[in-house]
Amino acid sequence: MSLLKSREAILALAILGLLALIASRFPGFVAPANLAAVFTDSSPLILLALGQMVVILTKCIDLSVAANLALCGMVAALMNGAGIPLPLILIGVIALGAALGAFNGMLVWTLGIPSIVVTLGTMTIYRGVIFLLTGGAWINAHQMSPAFKAFPRTVIAGLPVMAWIAVVIIAAVALLMMRTPLGRAFYAVGGNPHAAVYTGISVGRTQFAAFVMAGALAGLTGYLWVARYAVAYVDIAGGFELDVVAACVIGGIAIAGGAGTVAGCVMGALFLGIIKNALPVVGISPFWQMAISGAAILIAIAFNAQSQRAPGRIILKRAEHRT
């Protein structure tokens, strides 16, 4: 593949160009310590985008990931308040997130309901469950144990644990997608579901697995989010599912399914993370931040449509007249 035709190469150049532009106004932004902080801030988006990528590859979409994050984060805070050890909290929220994802996947698989309809419904249900658990009350920093809050912020080799978790998950998902039958099934189901059936792949079961994976990552991210920001409430991460979908689209994950890479997904999340961290620093209004993010999404969709458009066949050729 030519360098200029590689989606990942173009996105990498766009990120470098964006960093150069920001550095011309605020040189301190590109200092190694600040870039590490930007990566850490982008880690929740990266984790959720990786789960969303897998779902989108199978021709589905999960709009409930942010609500899943919020519910699992609240449960993590409640478990911490009950004195449950941190390892059990982590296991519990990952299992809960996976179960919430499995609920989505089961509805899509067994009832044949479009995933966008299912997850719009469960998004509201999961937020409602948080309200039922807490009565709308917040859990604040003073109600959380020091160990609970400290774990994501603990620095190892120059990076917080939250960032290292993102690095490990990126590597694990890349290995899953490239080296395992399940990873190849995700692409097959999204690329050509009818052909996938003939090769013995269950479309419904594969989509179910994708929702479970996205849910588990949302559950893990729920704990990391609540512990890092030391607060849990009903509307935590409200609207964040749109950023997650945007990161996937910008990263070249085809909404129609079957095409996309882990590298592109991660770079799409980093692109949005840089915008959200840098524009306030250089004094640009939040409204422009949203406009720039929206423009990036439209450009990415246009690029996807152009690159996936099959060249038409010439059926009739113009006759040449000989003299």
Secondary structure, DSSP 8 states (H G I E B T S, - for coil): --GGG-HHHHHHHHHHHHHHHHHHH-GGGGSHHHHHHHHHHHHHHHHHHHHHHHHHHTT---TTHHHHHHHHHHHHHHHHHTT--HHHHHHHHHHHHHHHHHHHHHHHHHH---HHHHHHHHHHHHHHHHHHHHTT--B-GGGS-HHHHHGGG-EETTEEHHHHHHHHHHHHHHHHHHHSHHHHHHHHHHH-HHHHHHTT--HHHHHHHHHHHHHHHHHHHHHHHHHHHT-B-TTTTTTHHHHHHHHHHHTT--TTSS---HHHHHHHHHHHHHHHHHHHHTT--HHHHHHHHHHHHHHHHHHHHHHH-------S-------
